[in-house]
Amino acid sequence: MFLESASRKGWIEVICGSMFSGKTEELIRRLRRAEFAHQRVEIFKPRIDVRYSEEEVVSHNANTIRSTPVDSSQSILLMSSDVDVVGIDEAQFFDENIVDVCRSLADRGIRVIAAGLDMDYLGNPFGPMPALMAEAEYVTKVHAICVRCGNLAHHSHRLTRNDRLVMLGEKDTYEPVCRHCFAELRAQEISEREHREREPEAEK
Ligand code: ZN
């Protein structure tokens, strides 16, 4: 599907999906193929994503590739001179400007491969991902398996009760679930919350 050489270069690929869907593995697979084709590859991730290793893109199954943590999407532009392929992991945590950055890189003839969560734990589109998917030539949605029923999963259900959106993915705090299990879990959480809110009144 993705040619390692083409006459007119420069395009954007997005790999999206829920937690545990294999986004990073797919990103690493494509980047390794580019390296085998003797292309110059640079990989970036937001500095916020330091859960396992400061300078490596690490997937949950510990497949690794060297990467550079950056503070803003603008740094990617500055650090991408003289490369053929730019990989971006955890793209959902970048600022909105990441879309312009990817466009500039692709216009320059660089193949851009961005991987990220397409939805947050509430099922809402995550940060710059929708705009990035619209701009991309190729979008691949990868799926996890629902831990509750075995269907294909595309939601990341958060097990911890905490309203911070930028909680990083760890196996014990998220689980991949399908549409139907997600709806059941959300309904259950909402009714539990309503129950908690009613309780203080009953004590009066
Ligand atoms: Zn399910």
Residues whose N, C-alpha, C, O or C-beta is under 5 A from the ligand:
A	BS01	ZN	C146 R148 C149 G150 N151 V177 C178 C181
